[in-house]
Amino acid sequence: MSRRIFSFGLLAACALLLLLPPIAFAGSTVIFSTGFEQSEGYIAGFPLDGQRGWVANGTGGNGVLSGVNQQVFLGYNAPLSDSETSTTVWKPLNYGSVLSNSILKFYVEMAVIDSSPGVIDRDEFRWSVYNTNDDRLFSLIFDNGSLEIFSFLSDGTTYDTGISFKNGVSYTLVILMDFAQNRWNASLNGSDLKINGPISVNPQVPLTFGDVDAVWFYTDPANPGDNYMLFDNYQVSLESATRPTLQSISATNRQFRLRLFGENRVGYAVEASSTLASNSWVAIATNIVSSGSFDLVDPMQPPPSQRFYRGRWVP
């Protein structure tokens, strides 16, 4: 584990904007939360690795930045050896099993800062979720080369979300994990990334929650860029909310009118499929429930001979 001391003068000029979470839930239990402030025991000018129970794997740069609101960076300083492929920092939480009818919510404010002018190398920054056995369940990749966002599952498959990001822009990232249904999804600044993928594709891997890791993955281990990720206001919470239920209200010319019942002030999506194949589900409506439900009409024209519907939580 790295215990190097770095100079932070250049990094301290970049700051994150504080944004509110996009939705609320019926009940919330905070598992872990930090703003990396001095009042919490975090010391600016030193690596995050080794502070307040945070650990690291890899010798790339990481540390706590000074300021009115302290924040953390990962990247910038190259690792000590070009045999390394990544540097990871995380807070071991080892929460274990997540009860049904509850979802795990990860909230963080982040920004990816580009490599310096003249530095051609750009890397990936990831948020990776692990179980209590230290198995990686899934990752969300911010690729600083393409400026695109990808989901990366436990079997090594990668999916393009179709959403891009900008360097130096502050984002609020929310990841929701429904362990009982083995599904996860994410939003960026309140925009649904529409991932809705499996937490684990391997039925032999225990669906427990261990930690959420920040990862600097080098595109070229021999020549990593001096790009870096800032993050702040890191929080993991257990949220309780009513699972959505769907009811068919009417059908006119085979166009179905549906009603979704759920928890007030919670966001839900209604998805439709004609085949039930895992990659065939398409969101036809997304809304936040008020007064216990919302109505929608399937807009597909002409309507297919058969159609299936389901509801899910969205960030």
TILO-736676 format. One record per residue (C-alpha): residue number from 1; x, y, z. Coordinates in Angstrom, 3 decimals. Layout:
<lummar k="NUM" u="X" v="Y" w="Z"/>
...
//
This chain:
<lummar k="1" u="0.000" v="0.000" w="0.000"/>
<lummar k="2" u="1.191" v="3.471" w="-0.882"/>
<lummar k="3" u="2.192" v="5.910" w="1.867"/>
<lummar k="4" u="3.677" v="8.580" w="-0.411"/>
<lummar k="5" u="3.231" v="12.305" w="0.245"/>
<lummar k="6" u="2.335" v="14.398" w="-2.787"/>
<lummar k="7" u="2.253" v="18.062" w="-3.699"/>
<lummar k="8" u="-1.321" v="19.224" w="-4.295"/>
<lummar k="9" u="-0.884" v="22.822" w="-5.426"/>
<lummar k="10" u="-2.098" v="22.234" w="-8.977"/>
<lummar k="11" u="-4.996" v="19.995" w="-8.001"/>
<lummar k="12" u="-6.461" v="22.261" w="-5.351"/>
<lummar k="13" u="-7.724" v="24.723" w="-7.982"/>
<lummar k="14" u="-10.494" v="22.321" w="-9.071"/>
<lummar k="15" u="-13.612" v="22.038" w="-6.927"/>
<lummar k="16" u="-16.861" v="20.077" w="-7.036"/>
<lummar k="17" u="-20.313" v="21.605" w="-6.994"/>
<lummar k="18" u="-22.666" v="20.301" w="-4.319"/>
<lummar k="19" u="-25.872" v="18.916" w="-5.799"/>
<lummar k="20" u="-28.890" v="17.416" w="-4.070"/>
<lummar k="21" u="-29.873" v="13.765" w="-4.536"/>
<lummar k="22" u="-32.434" v="13.415" w="-7.357"/>
<lummar k="23" u="-35.062" v="11.401" w="-5.446"/>
<lummar k="24" u="-36.162" v="10.565" w="-1.923"/>
<lummar k="25" u="-37.231" v="7.266" w="-0.375"/>
<lummar k="26" u="-39.659" v="6.304" w="2.360"/>
<lummar k="27" u="-36.875" v="5.414" w="4.799"/>
<lummar k="28" u="-33.119" v="5.742" w="4.722"/>
<lummar k="29" u="-30.357" v="4.230" w="6.861"/>
<lummar k="30" u="-26.862" v="5.581" w="6.251"/>
<lummar k="31" u="-24.256" v="2.820" w="6.204"/>
<lummar k="32" u="-21.311" v="5.146" w="5.624"/>
<lummar k="33" u="-20.960" v="8.806" w="4.710"/>
<lummar k="34" u="-18.086" v="11.254" w="4.532"/>
<lummar k="35" u="-17.253" v="14.641" w="3.083"/>
<lummar k="36" u="-13.519" v="14.053" w="3.753"/>
<lummar k="37" u="-13.461" v="17.098" w="6.010"/>
<lummar k="38" u="-10.821" v="17.985" w="8.583"/>
<lummar k="39" u="-13.547" v="17.839" w="11.243"/>
<lummar k="40" u="-13.995" v="14.146" w="10.358"/>
<lummar k="41" u="-10.299" v="13.451" w="10.892"/>
<lummar k="42" u="-9.060" v="13.653" w="7.279"/>
<lummar k="43" u="-5.698" v="15.407" w="6.877"/>
<lummar k="44" u="-5.138" v="17.390" w="3.680"/>
<lummar k="45" u="-1.819" v="16.958" w="1.913"/>
<lummar k="46" u="-1.548" v="13.235" w="2.643"/>
<lummar k="47" u="-2.733" v="10.123" w="0.762"/>
<lummar k="48" u="-6.284" v="8.966" w="1.405"/>
<lummar k="49" u="-4.791" v="5.478" w="1.791"/>
<lummar k="50" u="-4.384" v="4.910" w="5.518"/>
<lummar k="51" u="-6.783" v="7.621" w="6.659"/>
<lummar k="52" u="-9.974" v="6.760" w="8.560"/>
<lummar k="53" u="-9.889" v="3.129" w="7.444"/>
<lummar k="54" u="-9.441" v="3.770" w="3.699"/>
<lummar k="55" u="-7.037" v="1.418" w="1.931"/>
<lummar k="56" u="-5.412" v="1.275" w="-1.482"/>
<lummar k="57" u="-4.090" v="-1.288" w="-3.924"/>
<lummar k="58" u="-1.492" v="0.166" w="-6.284"/>
<lummar k="59" u="0.992" v="3.008" w="-5.953"/>
<lummar k="60" u="-0.680" v="5.614" w="-8.177"/>
<lummar k="61" u="-1.585" v="9.002" w="-6.790"/>
<lummar k="62" u="-4.368" v="9.479" w="-4.268"/>
<lummar k="63" u="-4.868" v="12.040" w="-1.563"/>
<lummar k="64" u="-6.947" v="14.554" w="0.345"/>
<lummar k="65" u="-7.021" v="18.091" w="-1.025"/>
<lummar k="66" u="-7.223" v="21.171" w="1.171"/>
<lummar k="67" u="-9.898" v="23.821" w="0.781"/>
<lummar k="68" u="-13.046" v="25.202" w="2.368"/>
<lummar k="69" u="-14.607" v="21.834" w="1.511"/>
<lummar k="70" u="-11.949" v="19.123" w="1.388"/>
<lummar k="71" u="-12.180" v="16.529" w="-1.347"/>
<lummar k="72" u="-10.220" v="13.556" w="-2.649"/>
<lummar k="73" u="-8.332" v="12.830" w="-5.837"/>
<lummar k="74" u="-7.271" v="9.590" w="-7.520"/>
<lummar k="75" u="-4.708" v="9.715" w="-10.331"/>
<lummar k="76" u="-2.273" v="12.405" w="-11.494"/>
<lummar k="77" u="0.897" v="10.876" w="-9.995"/>
<lummar k="78" u="2.170" v="7.856" w="-11.949"/>
<lummar k="79" u="2.601" v="4.516" w="-10.142"/>
<lummar k="80" u="6.048" v="3.405" w="-9.040"/>
<lummar k="81" u="6.124" v="0.453" w="-11.451"/>
<lummar k="82" u="4.895" v="0.028" w="-15.029"/>
<lummar k="83" u="3.910" v="-3.542" w="-14.136"/>
<lummar k="84" u="0.855" v="-2.180" w="-12.307"/>
<lummar k="85" u="-2.426" v="-1.941" w="-14.215"/>
<lummar k="86" u="-4.485" v="0.145" w="-11.788"/>
<lummar k="87" u="-4.715" v="1.898" w="-8.450"/>
<lummar k="88" u="-7.813" v="1.398" w="-6.304"/>
<lummar k="89" u="-8.923" v="3.134" w="-3.117"/>
<lummar k="90" u="-11.840" v="1.982" w="-1.007"/>
<lummar k="91" u="-13.432" v="1.997" w="2.411"/>
<lummar k="92" u="-14.112" v="-1.613" w="3.515"/>
<lummar k="93" u="-17.740" v="-1.715" w="4.686"/>
<lummar k="94" u="-18.548" v="-5.456" w="4.556"/>
<lummar k="95" u="-22.244" v="-4.851" w="5.048"/>
<lummar k="96" u="-23.269" v="-8.356" w="3.969"/>
<lummar k="97" u="-26.753" v="-9.390" w="2.809"/>
<lummar k="98" u="-29.246" v="-6.704" w="1.796"/>
<lummar k="99" u="-32.825" v="-7.371" w="2.861"/>
<lummar k="100" u="-35.569" v="-7.689" w="0.274"/>
<lummar k="101" u="-37.789" v="-4.652" w="-0.325"/>
<lummar k="102" u="-34.706" v="-2.513" w="0.223"/>
<lummar k="103" u="-32.153" v="-1.119" w="-2.167"/>
<lummar k="104" u="-28.589" v="-0.052" w="-1.621"/>
<lummar k="105" u="-27.841" v="3.469" w="-2.797"/>
<lummar k="106" u="-24.386" v="4.853" w="-3.581"/>
<lummar k="107" u="-24.091" v="8.626" w="-3.929"/>
<lummar k="108" u="-20.965" v="10.572" w="-4.860"/>
<lummar k="109" u="-20.015" v="13.906" w="-6.427"/>
<lummar k="110" u="-17.242" v="13.541" w="-8.981"/>
<lummar k="111" u="-15.339" v="15.094" w="-11.868"/>
<lummar k="112" u="-12.735" v="13.749" w="-14.295"/>
<lummar k="113" u="-9.872" v="16.165" w="-14.971"/>
<lummar k="114" u="-8.069" v="15.731" w="-18.287"/>
<lummar k="115" u="-4.359" v="15.113" w="-18.776"/>
<lummar k="116" u="-2.125" v="18.155" w="-19.183"/>
<lummar k="117" u="-1.625" v="19.695" w="-22.629"/>
<lummar k="118" u="0.999" v="17.680" w="-24.491"/>
<lummar k="119" u="0.268" v="14.494" w="-22.525"/>
<lummar k="120" u="-1.354" v="12.121" w="-25.007"/>
<lummar k="121" u="-2.291" v="9.334" w="-22.601"/>
<lummar k="122" u="-5.768" v="9.184" w="-21.079"/>
<lummar k="123" u="-7.111" v="6.513" w="-18.788"/>
<lummar k="124" u="-10.287" v="5.038" w="-17.324"/>
<lummar k="125" u="-11.821" v="5.912" w="-13.996"/>
<lummar k="126" u="-14.214" v="3.400" w="-12.524"/>
<lummar k="127" u="-16.606" v="2.850" w="-9.670"/>
<lummar k="128" u="-16.534" v="-0.856" w="-8.855"/>
<lummar k="129" u="-18.805" v="-2.730" w="-6.440"/>
<lummar k="130" u="-17.473" v="-5.768" w="-4.571"/>
<lummar k="131" u="-19.133" v="-8.345" w="-2.353"/>
<lummar k="132" u="-17.892" v="-9.472" w="1.056"/>
<lummar k="133" u="-15.825" v="-12.240" w="-0.610"/>
<lummar k="134" u="-13.898" v="-9.570" w="-2.560"/>
<lummar k="135" u="-15.534" v="-10.612" w="-5.846"/>
<lummar k="136" u="-16.106" v="-7.738" w="-8.236"/>
<lummar k="137" u="-19.818" v="-7.571" w="-9.033"/>
<lummar k="138" u="-19.912" v="-4.759" w="-11.623"/>
<lummar k="139" u="-18.254" v="-1.481" w="-12.580"/>
<lummar k="140" u="-19.260" v="1.825" w="-14.097"/>
<lummar k="141" u="-16.484" v="3.142" w="-16.359"/>
<lummar k="142" u="-15.763" v="6.777" w="-17.191"/>
<lummar k="143" u="-13.429" v="6.476" w="-20.180"/>
<lummar k="144" u="-11.344" v="9.645" w="-20.417"/>
<lummar k="145" u="-10.175" v="8.648" w="-23.905"/>
<lummar k="146" u="-13.613" v="8.582" w="-25.524"/>
<lummar k="147" u="-15.464" v="10.579" w="-22.821"/>
<lummar k="148" u="-18.097" v="7.837" w="-22.855"/>
<lummar k="149" u="-19.642" v="5.886" w="-19.965"/>
<lummar k="150" u="-19.769" v="2.076" w="-19.954"/>
<lummar k="151" u="-21.146" v="-0.608" w="-17.670"/>
<lummar k="152" u="-18.756" v="-3.502" w="-17.050"/>
<lummar k="153" u="-20.208" v="-6.746" w="-15.725"/>
<lummar k="154" u="-18.590" v="-9.518" w="-13.713"/>
<lummar k="155" u="-18.150" v="-11.760" w="-16.774"/>
<lummar k="156" u="-16.040" v="-9.122" w="-18.513"/>
<lummar k="157" u="-18.709" v="-7.890" w="-20.926"/>
<lummar k="158" u="-18.881" v="-4.144" w="-21.497"/>
<lummar k="159" u="-21.908" v="-2.129" w="-22.588"/>
<lummar k="160" u="-21.974" v="1.434" w="-23.887"/>
<lummar k="161" u="-24.610" v="3.478" w="-22.048"/>
<lummar k="162" u="-24.736" v="5.955" w="-24.932"/>
<lummar k="163" u="-24.062" v="8.774" w="-22.441"/>
<lummar k="164" u="-20.945" v="10.939" w="-22.524"/>
<lummar k="165" u="-19.353" v="13.267" w="-19.973"/>
<lummar k="166" u="-17.121" v="16.333" w="-20.087"/>
<lummar k="167" u="-13.751" v="16.945" w="-18.481"/>
<lummar k="168" u="-13.704" v="19.299" w="-15.522"/>
<lummar k="169" u="-17.485" v="19.184" w="-15.048"/>
<lummar k="170" u="-18.929" v="18.218" w="-11.679"/>
<lummar k="171" u="-21.463" v="15.392" w="-11.715"/>
<lummar k="172" u="-23.653" v="13.721" w="-9.147"/>
<lummar k="173" u="-23.550" v="9.952" w="-9.603"/>
<lummar k="174" u="-26.210" v="7.729" w="-8.019"/>
<lummar k="175" u="-26.109" v="3.927" w="-8.267"/>
<lummar k="176" u="-29.089" v="1.884" w="-7.047"/>
<lummar k="177" u="-28.617" v="-1.827" w="-6.287"/>
<lummar k="178" u="-31.593" v="-4.143" w="-5.832"/>
<lummar k="179" u="-29.899" v="-7.259" w="-4.489"/>
<lummar k="180" u="-33.146" v="-9.211" w="-4.101"/>
<lummar k="181" u="-33.835" v="-8.851" w="-7.825"/>
<lummar k="182" u="-30.138" v="-8.897" w="-8.845"/>
<lummar k="183" u="-30.461" v="-5.613" w="-10.747"/>
<lummar k="184" u="-28.611" v="-2.298" w="-10.684"/>
<lummar k="185" u="-28.977" v="1.033" w="-12.400"/>
<lummar k="186" u="-27.369" v="4.466" w="-12.283"/>
<lummar k="187" u="-28.053" v="8.115" w="-12.987"/>
<lummar k="188" u="-25.799" v="11.070" w="-13.719"/>
<lummar k="189" u="-27.057" v="14.485" w="-12.626"/>
<lummar k="190" u="-30.514" v="12.907" w="-12.411"/>
<lummar k="191" u="-30.463" v="11.478" w="-15.960"/>
<lummar k="192" u="-31.207" v="7.746" w="-16.067"/>
<lummar k="193" u="-28.318" v="5.800" w="-17.655"/>
<lummar k="194" u="-30.823" v="2.996" w="-18.420"/>
<lummar k="195" u="-28.444" v="0.204" w="-17.492"/>
<lummar k="196" u="-30.814" v="-1.988" w="-15.470"/>
<lummar k="197" u="-28.256" v="-4.808" w="-15.607"/>
<lummar k="198" u="-27.521" v="-7.774" w="-13.349"/>
<lummar k="199" u="-25.461" v="-7.080" w="-10.237"/>
<lummar k="200" u="-23.762" v="-10.424" w="-10.878"/>
<lummar k="201" u="-24.016" v="-12.670" w="-13.924"/>
<lummar k="202" u="-22.521" v="-15.594" w="-11.987"/>
<lummar k="203" u="-25.100" v="-17.439" w="-9.839"/>
<lummar k="204" u="-22.251" v="-18.924" w="-7.775"/>
<lummar k="205" u="-21.114" v="-15.492" w="-6.568"/>
<lummar k="206" u="-22.747" v="-14.418" w="-3.269"/>
<lummar k="207" u="-24.975" v="-11.358" w="-3.663"/>
<lummar k="208" u="-23.648" v="-9.489" w="-0.656"/>
<lummar k="209" u="-22.331" v="-5.954" w="-0.352"/>
<lummar k="210" u="-18.726" v="-5.303" w="0.582"/>
<lummar k="211" u="-17.658" v="-1.889" w="-0.716"/>
<lummar k="212" u="-17.676" v="0.648" w="-3.570"/>
<lummar k="213" u="-14.177" v="1.306" w="-4.933"/>
<lummar k="214" u="-12.720" v="4.211" w="-6.872"/>
<lummar k="215" u="-10.390" v="2.836" w="-9.578"/>
<lummar k="216" u="-7.766" v="4.458" w="-11.806"/>
<lummar k="217" u="-7.239" v="1.960" w="-14.651"/>
<lummar k="218" u="-4.268" v="2.733" w="-16.893"/>
<lummar k="219" u="-4.874" v="2.445" w="-20.631"/>
<lummar k="220" u="-1.114" v="2.057" w="-21.110"/>
<lummar k="221" u="0.501" v="0.926" w="-17.822"/>
<lummar k="222" u="3.920" v="2.078" w="-19.028"/>
<lummar k="223" u="2.631" v="5.580" w="-19.795"/>
<lummar k="224" u="-0.374" v="6.555" w="-17.674"/>
<lummar k="225" u="-1.733" v="10.037" w="-18.153"/>
<lummar k="226" u="-1.671" v="12.692" w="-15.458"/>
<lummar k="227" u="-5.476" v="12.804" w="-15.604"/>
<lummar k="228" u="-7.308" v="12.249" w="-12.341"/>
<lummar k="229" u="-10.733" v="11.908" w="-10.737"/>
<lummar k="230" u="-11.980" v="14.195" w="-7.991"/>
<lummar k="231" u="-14.697" v="12.979" w="-5.669"/>
<lummar k="232" u="-16.499" v="14.187" w="-2.570"/>
<lummar k="233" u="-19.577" v="13.546" w="-0.403"/>
<lummar k="234" u="-19.292" v="9.774" w="-0.672"/>
<lummar k="235" u="-22.301" v="7.997" w="0.833"/>
<lummar k="236" u="-23.737" v="4.480" w="0.967"/>
<lummar k="237" u="-27.237" v="4.067" w="2.363"/>
<lummar k="238" u="-29.965" v="1.471" w="2.647"/>
<lummar k="239" u="-33.233" v="2.747" w="1.222"/>
<lummar k="240" u="-36.685" v="1.283" w="1.783"/>
<lummar k="241" u="-39.370" v="1.806" w="-0.812"/>
<lummar k="242" u="-42.408" v="-0.035" w="-2.079"/>
<lummar k="243" u="-41.703" v="-2.292" w="-5.036"/>
<lummar k="244" u="-43.729" v="-1.169" w="-8.049"/>
<lummar k="245" u="-46.829" v="-3.053" w="-9.175"/>
<lummar k="246" u="-48.567" v="-2.677" w="-12.526"/>
<lummar k="247" u="-52.260" v="-2.812" w="-13.343"/>
<lummar k="248" u="-53.914" v="-2.865" w="-16.759"/>
<lummar k="249" u="-56.630" v="-0.212" w="-16.833"/>
<lummar k="250" u="-57.964" v="-0.450" w="-20.389"/>
<lummar k="251" u="-57.058" v="-1.260" w="-23.979"/>
<lummar k="252" u="-58.180" v="0.612" w="-27.065"/>
<lummar k="253" u="-57.112" v="-0.625" w="-30.512"/>
<lummar k="254" u="-54.687" v="-2.889" w="-28.632"/>
<lummar k="255" u="-52.980" v="0.122" w="-27.040"/>
<lummar k="256" u="-52.684" v="-0.625" w="-23.328"/>
<lummar k="257" u="-53.273" v="1.921" w="-20.628"/>
<lummar k="258" u="-51.385" v="1.002" w="-17.459"/>
<lummar k="259" u="-51.185" v="2.227" w="-13.880"/>
<lummar k="260" u="-48.020" v="1.904" w="-11.787"/>
<lummar k="261" u="-48.384" v="1.833" w="-7.997"/>
<lummar k="262" u="-45.389" v="2.782" w="-5.890"/>
<lummar k="263" u="-43.946" v="4.943" w="-3.129"/>
<lummar k="264" u="-44.602" v="8.693" w="-3.268"/>
<lummar k="265" u="-41.569" v="10.806" w="-4.307"/>
<lummar k="266" u="-39.778" v="7.727" w="-5.692"/>
<lummar k="267" u="-38.906" v="7.393" w="-9.373"/>
<lummar k="268" u="-40.049" v="4.362" w="-11.371"/>
<lummar k="269" u="-39.767" v="3.261" w="-14.977"/>
<lummar k="270" u="-42.218" v="1.107" w="-16.914"/>
<lummar k="271" u="-40.535" v="-1.125" w="-19.475"/>
<lummar k="272" u="-42.005" v="-3.180" w="-22.307"/>
<lummar k="273" u="-40.812" v="-6.179" w="-24.288"/>
<lummar k="274" u="-42.292" v="-8.374" w="-27.007"/>
<lummar k="275" u="-39.971" v="-11.327" w="-26.386"/>
<lummar k="276" u="-38.948" v="-11.335" w="-22.661"/>
<lummar k="277" u="-35.289" v="-11.513" w="-23.784"/>
<lummar k="278" u="-33.021" v="-9.798" w="-21.258"/>
<lummar k="279" u="-31.812" v="-7.190" w="-23.782"/>
<lummar k="280" u="-35.248" v="-6.486" w="-25.274"/>
<lummar k="281" u="-36.753" v="-4.353" w="-22.490"/>
<lummar k="282" u="-37.330" v="-0.698" w="-23.440"/>
<lummar k="283" u="-38.476" v="2.047" w="-21.073"/>
<lummar k="284" u="-41.759" v="3.536" w="-22.300"/>
<lummar k="285" u="-42.316" v="5.872" w="-19.336"/>
<lummar k="286" u="-40.356" v="7.217" w="-16.383"/>
<lummar k="287" u="-41.995" v="9.220" w="-13.654"/>
<lummar k="288" u="-41.961" v="10.086" w="-9.955"/>
<lummar k="289" u="-44.995" v="8.807" w="-8.085"/>
<lummar k="290" u="-47.348" v="11.218" w="-6.359"/>
<lummar k="291" u="-50.653" v="10.206" w="-4.778"/>
<lummar k="292" u="-49.565" v="6.574" w="-4.901"/>
<lummar k="293" u="-49.519" v="5.941" w="-8.660"/>
<lummar k="294" u="-49.183" v="7.279" w="-12.186"/>
<lummar k="295" u="-50.869" v="6.289" w="-15.470"/>
<lummar k="296" u="-49.390" v="5.784" w="-18.912"/>
<lummar k="297" u="-50.268" v="4.551" w="-22.389"/>
<lummar k="298" u="-47.959" v="2.297" w="-24.386"/>
<lummar k="299" u="-47.083" v="4.531" w="-27.362"/>
<lummar k="300" u="-45.955" v="1.743" w="-29.723"/>
<lummar k="301" u="-47.670" v="1.885" w="-33.103"/>
<lummar k="302" u="-48.698" v="-0.390" w="-34.642"/>
<lummar k="303" u="-49.061" v="-2.523" w="-31.499"/>
<lummar k="304" u="-47.388" v="-5.954" w="-31.603"/>
<lummar k="305" u="-49.249" v="-9.243" w="-31.330"/>
<lummar k="306" u="-47.940" v="-9.705" w="-27.770"/>
<lummar k="307" u="-46.429" v="-7.327" w="-25.231"/>
<lummar k="308" u="-44.997" v="-7.718" w="-21.719"/>
<lummar k="309" u="-44.573" v="-4.999" w="-19.106"/>
<lummar k="310" u="-42.621" v="-4.530" w="-15.893"/>
<lummar k="311" u="-41.899" v="-1.725" w="-13.432"/>
<lummar k="312" u="-38.615" v="-0.913" w="-11.686"/>
<lummar k="313" u="-37.007" v="1.687" w="-9.463"/>
<lummar k="314" u="-34.900" v="4.359" w="-11.154"/>
<lummar k="315" u="-32.375" v="6.739" w="-9.560"/>
//
